[in-house]
């Protein structure tokens, strides 16, 4: 079952925890983190992945809680 990663990049403070925990999907670019290969939808960036994997850990480690991982129906 696929999962949807979303990030409110404006809220990101660039701590880099997500990129350190899950470098397969996250990178620190300047003073903000970003989801590799994500598309912007409104005010958030979105990417569909096959497994939640380390993205759950990245979301839990985010101090401003700007990352969400949701199972796609």
N, C-alpha and C positions, 0 to 999 in steps of 0.2 A: 504494500500500500504506500503510495507516495506521500510526501510531507511538503508543506509550504513554509518556507523561511521568509519572514518579513523583518525589515529593519527600518526604524525611523531614524534616518541618518542625521537629521537636524538635531535630534536629542543626544546623539553619540558624543561622548567626551574624549574619545580617542585613547582610552586606557590600554587597549591592545590585548585584553584578556581573551576575547573571542579568537583573534588571530593566533595567539599562543596555544590555545586549547584545541582549535580546529582549523589548522592551516590549509586543509583541503578545500574549504569553502569560504574562508575569511582572510582578509589581508588588511594591514594598516596602510592607508594611503594619505600621507601628510598627517593632518591632525584628526582624521576620521577613519573608522573601520568601514569596510565595504564587503558585500557578499560577492564573491567571484562569479561573474556571468549573470548577475541579476539584472532585471529590467525595472525601470521606474514606473510605478502605478500610482498616480496622484502624488502624495507626499511620502510614500514608502517605496523601498526597493523590495522586489519579490523574486524568489527562485524556487522552483519545484525540484526536490531531490528524492531519490528512491528510498533512502533510509534516513531517519533522524540522526542516528549515530552521535558524534561528538557535538552536533549543533545544540542538543539539549543542554549539554554541559556549558557551552558558550553562552546560551541564553541565561542559564542560572548564574553564571559568573558576572554577567553584565551589571555594573553598579547602578546604571540608570534604567535598566529593564526596557531597552529599546529594541530588543530582539524577541521575536515570537516564533515558535515552531508548532505548527498545527497539522494534524492528519487531514489529508484531502479525502473527501467522501467519494 
